[in-house]
């Protein structure tokens, strides 16, 4: 009998150790960054390029398209790494140079652009504060140092020699440059000599140029809430407000039949954004495409003709509206959707003649696979996966949901259901998104949600009022409602999935980052008996503190934004701040923060800790001193996931 007991105990111990080992391996898999990203093909189809990592640093690999053999690997010495990049002609690449700093794990970008040929020859410091060699004999400005942060605006596919660069000047007096007026330069991709084309009339500019490099349209914002569109006439920027188009949030997409007509993304009377064709000479507009519920999620242009051919919408599952059904790209997308059923399809790169494409296929269970598509032979060749170690067959389904909140507002969201489990009486983790204004949740693969689902729990995501992507009226409905109506949408969504039978009402936790971290605490305050535990990651906990700390209040547009979305009523800000209402809490707490967080600075966490300690409320805590607003380092992410799963397992009995 004693032997049987000992044997049973040993089996239980071995099973427990096996489960722990399997869980640890899962955590490592979901914490690991993508192995391959940003796959592209050179304009003539000779080369493939892909970003990959070695020892935590990104490098660019160049391969022969036919043999797939590596030709060159582009990397930087020391703490520098390769950032975003573009093919600017058939042989040459321009790339961003980023830095990994010891006190910050997020890469720092100082606006430097480098150029190099695919075979590694003719490397050149192209644009940045260090400058390159001084060139002579050109009417373009010499490649001298420039204090500006540069981004590739247009590689100008029809021009082998030049590209357009969009640059944010640093100016003088402090490091806060985001609101400076951006400039556009025409830059020699071999020498780095440059000539200024134009300066934006408004901050946070989005430019639209023609094939010759002339900039005709620009949009921007002064408050992060509304945007303005300008057009170029007689060397002057003209505000389209004068045209009385009755469109808000306008941004240019593509030219129409000529440079006087432009496709714009815009919102009319607070409805979801649509695609309009605007004629600036006649002041007329024509609606081209619009969904009744959501804004476009992607707008697809033929990169050869630069003409609009499709609009993508995501009201639940993704759908495509083909504006120009005769465009060859539209036909290719339809073929690819049929060839890769259940996947979202993006044409991410193509040759100049449109004969070869890089395709990315992904869905709620698959982080992404890259394919080479030959449009002449109509053949699809698998290249690489972003995360090959993830088996889509073992992942959880993400199911769109819709419900009506307590005041009659229609709310959309997603419910991740664990694979192999009956969708009934499941433990639940509510995961509100950040923002809150602008971002929204999508039908896609999510590392954290999939990890939680692997432990047998469902995950709820809510596109509460105030979320982006559902029109201005819906987004503005969340203004000054951070602590109440937004949270009631989250609470009502939780009660909805309980009523549907998906969820065990006694096993619910709420876990969020940024504004989601705020919501985790605030929803737990408003509905203390609904949530057994809460995790606040990089959260805002004292709303009034936002006007004095963090990177939003330091900007003119940021201050205007805060006044609009929060208001300045001190009593209301206190009422909506978790730090001032901890006495209403019942949930078990885990608080996670980055010491270098500029968006939600560490003072936010400290304000909540002070309040909790004052009433002796217990909580667990993890602070990573060298992380910012979210964890970049894989090891740090893994440490957080281990703590998160242990915390959820303990409180939800996973």
C-alpha positions in Angstrom: 0.0 0.0 0.0 2.8 2.4 0.8 4.5 1.4 -2.5 1.3 2.3 -4.4 1.1 5.7 -2.6 4.7 6.4 -3.4 4.2 5.4 -7.0 1.1 7.6 -7.4 2.9 10.5 -5.8 5.9 10.0 -8.1 3.6 9.9 -11.2 1.9 13.1 -10.1 5.2 14.8 -9.6 6.5 13.7 -13.0 3.3 14.9 -14.7 3.5 18.2 -12.9 7.2 18.6 -14.0 6.2 17.7 -17.6 3.4 20.2 -17.7 5.8 22.9 -16.3 8.4 22.1 -19.0 5.8 22.2 -21.7 4.4 25.5 -20.5 7.9 27.0 -20.3 8.6 25.9 -23.9 5.3 27.5 -25.0 6.1 30.7 -23.3 9.5 30.8 -25.0 7.8 30.2 -28.4 5.3 33.0 -28.0 7.9 35.4 -26.6 10.3 34.9 -29.5 10.4 37.7 -32.2 9.7 36.9 -35.8 12.6 35.2 -37.6 11.9 36.7 -41.0 10.1 40.0 -41.8 9.8 42.6 -44.5 10.5 40.3 -47.5 10.8 42.1 -50.8 11.9 41.6 -54.4 14.2 43.9 -56.4 12.6 45.9 -59.2 14.0 43.6 -62.0 13.3 40.4 -60.0 16.9 39.4 -59.7 17.2 39.6 -55.9 15.1 38.8 -52.9 15.7 40.6 -49.6 14.6 39.8 -46.0 15.1 41.2 -42.6 16.4 38.6 -40.0 18.2 38.7 -36.7 21.4 37.5 -35.3 22.3 37.8 -31.6 19.4 40.2 -31.2 20.4 42.6 -34.0 18.5 42.9 -37.3 20.4 42.5 -40.5 19.4 42.4 -44.2 19.9 39.3 -46.2 20.1 39.4 -50.1 19.4 36.2 -52.0 19.4 35.2 -55.6 15.7 34.9 -56.6 16.2 31.7 -58.7 18.6 29.7 -56.5 17.6 31.3 -53.2 21.4 31.3 -52.3 22.6 34.2 -50.2 24.6 36.8 -52.1 25.2 39.4 -49.3 24.3 40.1 -45.7 24.1 43.8 -44.8 24.7 44.6 -41.1 26.3 47.3 -39.0 29.1 46.9 -36.4 28.7 47.7 -32.7 25.2 48.5 -31.4 23.7 49.5 -34.8 21.2 47.5 -36.8 19.2 47.6 -40.0 15.8 49.2 -39.8 13.2 49.7 -42.6 14.5 49.6 -46.2 13.5 50.1 -49.9 14.8 49.0 -53.2 15.5 52.3 -55.1 16.5 50.7 -58.3 17.4 47.2 -59.7 20.7 47.0 -57.8 20.5 49.5 -54.9 18.9 49.5 -51.5 18.4 52.4 -49.1 18.0 51.5 -45.4 17.5 53.1 -42.0 20.3 52.8 -39.4 19.0 52.1 -35.9 20.8 51.8 -32.6 20.4 49.5 -29.6 21.3 51.6 -26.6 22.3 50.0 -23.3 19.8 51.9 -21.2 16.9 51.3 -23.7 16.0 48.0 -25.4 13.8 49.7 -28.0 15.9 50.6 -31.1 16.6 54.3 -31.4 16.3 55.9 -34.9 18.1 59.2 -35.5 17.1 59.7 -39.1 20.1 58.2 -40.8 19.7 56.7 -44.3 22.4 54.5 -45.8 22.7 53.2 -49.4 24.4 50.1 -50.7 24.3 47.8 -53.8 22.9 44.3 -53.5 26.4 42.9 -53.9 27.8 45.1 -51.1 29.5 47.6 -53.3 29.2 51.5 -53.4 28.1 52.0 -49.8 27.2 55.6 -49.0 26.1 57.6 -46.0 23.1 59.1 -47.7 21.2 61.3 -45.3 21.7 62.3 -41.7 23.3 64.4 -39.0 26.8 63.0 -39.6 26.8 63.7 -43.4 28.9 62.1 -46.1 31.6 63.2 -48.5 31.1 66.7 -50.0 30.2 66.5 -53.6 30.9 69.1 -56.3 29.6 69.8 -59.7 25.9 69.4 -58.9 23.1 71.8 -58.7 21.8 69.8 -55.8 22.8 70.7 -52.3 26.0 69.0 -51.2 25.8 65.9 -48.9 26.5 67.8 -45.8 25.2 66.9 -42.4 21.5 67.7 -41.8 19.8 67.7 -38.4 16.6 65.9 -39.3 15.0 62.5 -39.1 14.6 61.0 -42.5 12.0 58.6 -43.9 11.8 57.2 -47.4 8.8 58.9 -49.1 9.1 57.4 -52.6 11.9 55.4 -54.2 10.7 56.8 -57.6 10.7 53.5 -59.5 11.0 55.2 -62.9 14.1 57.1 -61.8 17.3 55.1 -61.4 19.2 58.0 -59.8 16.9 59.8 -57.4 14.4 59.2 -54.6 12.2 61.3 -52.4 13.0 61.7 -48.7 10.6 63.1 -46.1 12.5 64.7 -43.2 11.5 66.1 -39.8 13.9 68.9 -38.9 15.2 68.8 -35.4 15.3 72.6 -35.0 16.8 74.0 -31.8 15.8 74.3 -28.2 14.9 70.9 -26.8 14.5 67.5 -28.2 10.7 67.7 -28.9 10.6 68.0 -32.7 7.5 66.1 -33.7 5.5 69.2 -34.5 8.1 70.8 -36.7 7.1 71.2 -40.4 8.4 68.3 -42.5 10.3 68.9 -45.7 10.7 66.8 -48.8 14.0 66.4 -50.5 15.1 64.9 -53.8 18.1 62.8 -53.0 20.8 61.2 -55.2 20.9 57.5 -54.2 24.6 57.2 -55.1 26.0 60.5 -53.8 23.6 61.7 -51.2 23.3 65.2 -52.7 19.9 66.7 -52.1 17.5 69.4 -53.2 14.6 70.6 -51.1 11.3 70.2 -53.0 8.7 71.6 -50.5 7.8 72.2 -46.8 4.6 71.0 -45.4 2.1 73.7 -44.2 0.9 71.6 -41.3 2.6 69.2 -38.8 2.5 65.4 -39.0 2.5 65.5 -42.8 1.4 62.9 -45.3 2.5 63.7 -48.8 1.3 62.6 -52.2 3.7 63.1 -55.1 3.6 62.1 -58.8 6.1 59.9 -60.7 8.3 62.8 -61.5 8.8 63.6 -57.8 6.5 66.7 -57.6 4.5 66.9 -54.5 0.8 67.9 -55.1 -1.0 67.1 -51.9 -0.3 67.0 -48.2 -2.5 66.3 -45.1 -1.7 66.8 -41.4 -3.1 67.6 -38.0 -2.7 70.1 -35.2 -4.5 68.2 -32.5 -4.5 64.5 -33.3 -8.2 64.6 -33.7 -9.0 66.4 -37.0 -6.8 66.6 -40.1 -6.5 69.0 -43.0 -5.8 68.5 -46.7 -3.8 71.0 -48.8 -3.2 71.1 -52.5 -0.4 72.8 -54.4 -1.2 75.7 -56.7 1.2 78.2 -58.2 3.9 77.2 -55.7 1.5 77.8 -52.8 -0.3 75.4 -50.4 -4.1 75.9 -50.6 -6.4 74.6 -47.8 -9.2 72.4 -49.3 -11.5 73.9 -46.7 -12.1 76.5 -49.3 -13.7 73.9 -51.5 -16.5 73.2 -49.0 -16.3 69.4 -49.5 -17.9 68.6 -46.2 -15.3 65.9 -45.5 -13.3 65.5 -42.3 -10.1 63.6 -41.6 -9.0 63.8 -45.2 -5.7 62.3 -46.4 -4.5 61.8 -50.0 -4.3 58.3 -51.4 -3.7 58.4 -55.1 -4.2 60.5 -58.2 -7.3 60.2 -60.3 -7.1 60.7 -64.1 -4.9 63.7 -63.7 -3.1 65.7 -61.1 -6.2 67.9 -60.5 -8.2 64.9 -59.2 -7.3 62.8 -56.2 -8.6 59.9 -54.2 -8.9 60.8 -50.6 -9.8 59.0 -47.4 -12.4 61.1 -45.5 -15.4 61.1 -43.2 -18.7 62.8 -43.9 -20.9 63.7 -41.0 -19.2 61.4 -38.6 -19.8 58.3 -40.6 -17.2 55.6 -41.2 -14.5 56.9 -43.6 -14.9 56.3 -47.3 -12.8 56.7 -50.5 -13.8 59.8 -52.4 -12.6 61.1 -55.8 -12.1 64.8 -55.4 -11.6 67.3 -58.2 -9.9 70.4 -56.9 -10.7 72.5 -59.9 -14.4 72.0 -59.8 -14.6 71.4 -56.0 -16.7 68.3 -56.5 -16.5 64.9 -54.8 -17.7 61.4 -55.7 -18.0 58.5 -53.3 -16.1 55.5 -54.6 -16.2 53.0 -51.7 -17.5 52.9 -48.1 -18.6 50.4 -45.6 -21.6 51.1 -43.3 -19.7 50.1 -40.1 -15.9 50.3 -40.5 -13.3 52.5 -42.0 -11.0 51.0 -44.7 -8.3 48.9 -43.1 -6.1 48.8 -46.2 -6.1 50.7 -49.5 -4.4 48.9 -52.4 -2.7 50.6 -55.3 -1.2 49.1 -58.4 2.5 50.0 -57.8 3.2 50.2 -61.5 0.3 52.6 -62.5 -0.2 53.9 -58.9 -4.0 53.5 -59.5 -6.5 52.4 -56.8 -7.7 48.9 -57.4 -9.0 47.5 -54.1 -10.2 48.5 -50.6 -10.0 46.2 -47.6 -12.5 46.3 -44.7 -12.5 44.4 -41.5 -16.0 44.4 -39.9 -15.3 41.1 -38.2 -13.5 39.0 -40.8 -11.5 40.8 -43.6 -13.2 41.5 -46.9 -12.1 43.1 -50.2 -14.0 45.5 -52.4 -12.4 45.6 -55.9 -12.8 49.2 -57.1 -11.2 48.3 -60.4 -12.1 44.7 -61.2 -10.2 44.8 -64.5 -6.9 45.7 -62.8 -4.5 42.8 -63.1 -3.7 43.1 -59.3 -7.3 42.6 -58.5 -7.4 39.4 -60.5 -4.2 38.2 -58.8 -5.6 38.8 -55.3 -8.8 36.9 -56.2 -6.7 34.0 -57.5 -4.5 34.0 -54.4 -7.5 34.1 -52.0 -8.8 31.0 -53.7 -5.4 29.3 -53.6 -4.8 30.1 -49.9 -8.3 29.7 -48.4 -8.9 31.2 -44.9 -6.1 33.6 -45.2 -5.7 37.3 -45.6 -3.6 38.2 -48.7 -1.3 41.2 -49.1 0.8 42.0 -52.1 3.8 43.4 -50.3 6.4 43.8 -53.1 6.6 43.5 -56.9 8.8 43.8 -59.9 8.6 46.8 -62.1 7.0 44.8 -64.9 4.5 43.1 -62.5 5.7 39.6 -63.4 6.7 38.6 -59.9 5.2 39.4 -56.4 6.0 38.8 -52.8 2.8 37.6 -51.1 2.1 37.6 -47.4 -0.6 35.2 -46.2 -1.8 35.3 -42.6 -4.8 34.8 -40.4 -5.9 34.4 -36.8 -3.9 31.3 -36.3 -0.9 32.0 -38.6 1.5 34.9 -37.9 2.4 35.0 -41.6 3.9 33.1 -44.5 5.8 34.7 -47.5 5.4 33.4 -51.0 6.9 34.3 -54.4 4.1 34.5 -57.0 4.9 34.4 -60.7 2.0 36.1 -62.6 3.1 34.8 -66.0 3.3 31.1 -65.0 0.6 31.6 -62.3 2.8 29.6 -59.8 3.1 30.2 -56.1 6.3 29.3 -54.3 6.7 29.2 -50.5 9.6 31.2 -49.2 9.7 31.6 -45.4 7.4 31.9 -42.4 7.6 34.8 -39.9 7.4 32.2 -37.0 7.9 28.7 -38.4 7.8 27.2 -34.9 4.1 28.2 -34.6 1.8 25.4 -35.8 -1.4 27.0 -37.0 -3.3 23.8 -36.6 -2.7 24.0 -32.8 -3.7 27.6 -32.4 -7.0 29.1 -31.2 -9.8 30.4 -33.3 -10.6 34.1 -33.2 -14.3 34.6 -33.5 -15.9 38.0 -34.2 -18.8 39.0 -31.9 -21.4 41.8 -31.8 -23.6 42.9 -29.0 -25.6 45.9 -27.8 -24.4 47.8 -24.8 -26.6 49.1 -21.9 -27.4 52.4 -23.7 -28.1 50.7 -27.1 -24.7 51.2 -28.8 -23.7 48.4 -31.1 -20.3 47.2 -30.1 -18.0 44.8 -32.0 -15.2 42.6 -30.7 -13.4 39.3 -30.9 -13.4 36.1 -28.7 -10.4 33.8 -28.9 -11.6 30.3 -28.1 -9.0 27.6 -27.0 -8.3 24.9 -29.4 -9.8 21.5 -28.6 -12.0 22.8 -25.8 -15.8 23.0 -25.7 -16.7 26.7 -25.9 -18.7 26.5 -22.7 -18.1 27.7 -19.1 -14.5 28.6 -20.0 -12.2 30.8 -17.8 -11.9 34.2 -19.4 -9.3 36.9 -19.8 -10.6 40.3 -21.0 -7.9 42.1 -23.0 -8.9 45.8 -23.7 -6.7 47.5 -26.4 -4.6 50.6 -26.0 -5.2 54.1 -27.3 -8.1 54.4 -26.7 -8.6 56.7 -29.7 -7.2 55.5 -33.0 -6.3 51.9 -32.3 -8.8 49.0 -32.5 -8.6 45.2 -32.3 -8.4 43.1 -35.5 -9.0 39.5 -36.6 -5.4 38.4 -36.4 -2.8 36.3 -34.7 -1.9 37.6 -31.2 1.0 36.1 -29.2 -0.4 36.9 -25.8 -3.9 35.8 -26.5 -2.8 32.6 -28.1 -0.6 31.8 -25.1 -3.5 32.4 -22.7 -5.7 30.3 -24.9 -3.2 27.4 -24.9 -3.9 27.2 -21.1 -7.6 26.6 -21.8 -8.9 30.1 -21.3 -10.9 32.3 -23.7 -9.8 35.9 -24.4 -12.2 38.7 -25.1 -11.2 41.9 -27.1 -13.7 44.8 -27.3 -13.7 47.6 -29.8 -15.4 49.9 -27.3 -16.7 53.4 -28.2 -13.8 55.7 -28.7 -11.9 53.0 -30.7 -10.6 53.9 -34.1 -11.8 52.3 -37.3 -15.6 52.8 -36.9 -16.0 56.4 -38.0 -15.5 59.8 -36.3 -18.9 59.7 -34.5 -18.1 56.4 -32.8 -14.6 57.5 -31.9 -15.6 60.9 -30.5 -18.3 59.1 -28.4 -15.4 58.0 -26.2 -14.1 61.5 -25.6 -14.3 62.4 -21.9 -15.8 58.9 -21.3 -12.5 57.1 -20.5 -13.6 56.2 -17.0 -17.2 55.4 -17.5 -18.9 54.7 -20.9 -15.8 53.1 -22.4 -15.5 50.9 -19.3 -19.2 50.0 -19.4 -18.7 48.7 -22.9 -15.9 46.4 -21.7 -18.0 45.3 -18.7 -21.1 44.8 -20.9 -19.1 42.7 -23.4 -17.9 40.5 -20.5 -21.4 40.0 -19.3 -22.5 39.3 -22.9 -20.1 36.3 -23.3 -21.2 35.1 -19.8 -24.9 35.2 -21.0 -24.0 33.3 -24.2 -22.6 30.5 -22.1 -19.0 30.8 -23.2 -17.7 31.8 -19.9 -17.6 30.8 -16.2 -18.6 34.0 -14.4 -16.5 33.0 -11.3 -13.3 32.8 -13.3 -12.7 36.1 -15.1 -9.6 38.3 -15.1 -8.8 41.5 -17.1 -5.4 42.1 -18.6 -4.4 45.2 -20.6 -1.5 47.4 -21.7 -1.3 51.2 -22.0 -4.9 52.4 -22.0 -5.8 48.7 -21.6 -3.8 48.8 -18.4 -5.9 51.7 -17.2 -9.0 49.8 -18.2 -7.9 46.7 -16.3 -7.9 48.8 -13.1 -10.8 51.1 -13.9 -13.2 48.3 -14.9 -12.2 46.4 -11.8 -13.2 49.5 -9.8 -16.6 49.9 -11.5 -17.4 46.2 -11.4 -15.5 44.9 -8.5 -17.4 41.6 -8.3 -17.0 40.7 -12.0 -13.2 40.4 -12.2 -11.2 38.0 -9.9 -7.9 39.6 -10.9 -6.4 42.4 -13.0 -3.0 43.0 -14.7 -2.1 46.6 -15.5 0.8 46.7 -18.1 2.3 50.2 -18.7 -1.0 51.7 -17.5 -2.2 55.2 -16.9 -3.6 55.4 -13.4 -3.9 59.2 -12.6 -5.4 61.1 -15.5 -4.6 64.5 -14.1 -0.9 63.5 -14.1 -1.1 63.1 -17.9 -1.1 67.0 -18.1 2.2 67.2 -16.3 4.2 64.0 -17.1 4.8 61.9 -20.3 5.4 62.7 -23.9 1.9 63.7 -24.9 1.6 66.9 -22.8 5.0 68.1 -24.1 3.5 68.8 -27.5 1.1 71.6 -28.5 -1.1 69.1 -30.3 -0.8 66.7 -27.4 -2.1 69.2 -24.9 -5.0 70.1 -27.3 -5.7 66.4 -27.6 -5.8 65.8 -23.8 -8.1 68.8 -23.2 -10.5 67.4 -25.9 -10.5 63.7 -24.9 -10.2 64.1 -21.1 -11.5 67.6 -20.3 -10.0 69.8 -17.5 -12.6 69.2 -14.8 -10.4 68.2 -11.8 -13.2 66.4 -10.0 -14.1 64.3 -13.1 -10.4 63.4 -13.7 -10.2 62.3 -10.1 -13.4 60.3 -10.4 -12.0 58.5 -13.5 -8.5 57.8 -12.0 -7.8 54.4 -10.5 -5.2 55.9 -8.2 -8.0 57.9 -6.4 -10.4 55.0 -6.2 -8.5 52.0 -4.9 -10.9 51.6 -2.0 -13.4 50.1 -4.4 -11.1 47.3 -5.6 -11.6 43.6 -4.9 -9.4 42.0 -7.6 -6.0 40.5 -7.1 -3.5 42.8 -8.8 -0.3 42.4 -10.9 1.3 45.7 -12.0 4.0 45.7 -14.8 5.9 48.7 -16.0 9.0 49.9 -18.0 11.3 52.3 -16.2 12.0 54.1 -19.4 8.3 54.5 -20.4 7.8 58.0 -21.9 4.1 57.6 -22.8 3.0 56.3 -19.3 6.0 57.3 -17.2 6.9 55.4 -14.0 5.2 58.2 -12.0 1.9 56.7 -13.1 2.7 53.4 -11.5 4.1 55.1 -8.4 0.8 57.1 -8.0 -1.1 53.8 -7.9 1.4 52.1 -5.6 1.1 55.0 -3.1 -2.6 54.7 -3.0 -2.6 50.9 -2.6 0.0 51.1 0.2 -2.0 53.7 2.0 -4.8 51.2 2.5 -2.5 48.1 2.7 -3.9 46.6 -0.5 -1.8 43.7 -1.7 -0.3 43.5 -5.2 2.4 41.9 -7.2 4.8 44.0 -9.3 7.4 43.7 -12.1 9.4 46.7 -13.3 12.0 46.5 -16.1 14.2 49.5 -15.7 15.5 49.6 -19.3 12.2 49.0 -21.1 9.8 51.5 -22.4 6.1 51.5 -23.3 5.9 47.8 -23.9 8.7 45.1 -23.8 11.0 44.9 -26.8 13.5 42.4 -25.5 12.5 38.7 -26.0 13.9 37.6 -22.6 12.0 40.4 -20.8 8.8 39.4 -22.7 9.3 35.8 -21.6 9.8 36.9 -18.0 6.5 38.8 -18.1 4.6 35.9 -19.8 5.9 33.5 -17.1 4.7 35.9 -14.3 1.4 36.5 -16.2 0.6 32.8 -16.6 1.5 32.0 -13.0 -0.7 34.9 -11.8 -3.7 33.9 -14.1 -3.2 30.2 -13.3 -3.4 30.9 -9.5 -6.5 33.2 -9.8 -8.4 31.4 -12.5 -7.4 27.8 -11.6 -6.0 27.1 -15.1 
